[in-house]
Amino acid sequence: MPTVWAYFAHDMGISTSTLVLPRTLEASLARSLRLFPVVVVTGARRTGKSTLVRANAPPDSRQYITLDGAEARAMARNEPRAFVSQAEYLTIDEVQREPDLLITLKEAADRDERPGRFVLTGSANLLLTNRVSESLAGRARYLTLWPMTRREQLGFGSAGCWSALLDVPAHDWLDVLDAQVAPAEDWRLLAARGGYPQPALRYPEARHAADRAELFAGYTQTYLERDLRDLAAIDSLYDFQRLMRAVCERLGNVVHQSDLARDVGLPRTTVQRYLNLLEVSYQLVRVEAYAVNRTKRLMKSPKYYWSDTGLALSLAGDAAPRGAHLENLILTDLLAWRETDVARPAVMYWRTSGGEEVDFVVERKQRVLAVEVKATSNPGYADARHLRSFLIEYADTAVGGLLLHDGTETFWLSDRVLAAPWWKVV
């Protein structure tokens, strides 16, 4: 397996001939570069965006400029036309730092519609950022790079086998899982290291916990003192960090903003604003409810997760991962997979007012997959009762239910409900 240095050699100024581990998003990026004049790759800082675009849109055919530098920002702000005319093919890193530049990029793309002219990267969701008035609609393809999946860390360059499971009838799932080659792993260690390339690959083992803690603390400080200030004015970084911790303590829960505001002692409007900023900067992941109502009353409030489990553990001060972090690992793998699928599957959850709940509902082309996650090595029939209720409720669209567990055995719990080790799917 290539060494970790290849992932952040660019950021640290280290020269290396080591190949970069493949990322799930590479094929989607290559396809977009052939079709659109502008390709935008966004995601949380340190997920590997710059490395990805440099490897797949190499500098020998384009000029690379980062707006982290004051001189480049000044030129982009004061001479935007000259800035975007520096080269026929241009990669602009951290474009959210000068959002008005998108207006000039739109003009340039309209004048010359050659595919792949501009590659933009950013640590904020430009489509949700209030400061961005130009979406580049019809000219740009937006892609999100999530923290590294388990299979990316193993060198496979992929997410889990979700497409294969959705493409076949449930009775063929055993064959799909038997074909997987990813090895077993302790999910607790995976959750602790997360998916940011530096902590995940340079410090992957339990004995590296102190080193990872330093990296996550530095990441949080940089995010609060630099990245966040690019997006909005924050009255109190201390209050903002308290809210971050409160969310990380409630991973996988249905969170009502009024309850969260009461718990952290902040106005509800402030909490809503802070949550939106966390989502725009790819820290918070909001999972909406599956609200197709047939015969049961459904909950409609969202559940909250974090984009990286290692950082979530650090923020919450948790001594050890818990079941919610295993759920979070499954979710982040689903999000990375979703970016590769042209159909853009929806990832939701299902909960009734009577307390029945399915952790994740994946909807793709009118086909629905229900996924329940249990941090147990020996799941039983009772653990699948909510999956069975869901399959009865949505018998016409649901292909089946998966119960992902911490054991080693794959077996049927009931009709169309398969219990499988989480590592066989992710």
Secondary structure, DSSP 8 states (H G I E B T S, - for coil): ---THHHHHHHHT----------TTHHHHHHHHHH-SEEEEE-STTSSHHHHHHHHS-GGGSEEEETTSHHHHHHHHH-HHHHHTS-SSEEEESGGGSTTHHHHHHHHHHH---TTSEEEEESS-GGG-TT-----TTTEEEEE--S--HHHHTT-----SHHHHHHS-GGGHHHHHHT-------HHHHHHH-S-HIIIIIS-SGGGHHHHHHHHHHHHHHIIIIIHHHH---S-HHHHHHHHHHHHHTTTSB--HHHHHHHHT--HHHHHHHHHHHHHTTSEEEE-B----SSS-B--S-EEEES-HHHHHHHHT-SS--HHHHHHHHHHHHHHHHTT-TT--EEEEEEBTTS-EEEEEEEETTEEEEEEE---SS--GGGGHHHHHHHHHTTTTEEEEEEEESSS--EEEETTEEEEEHHHH-
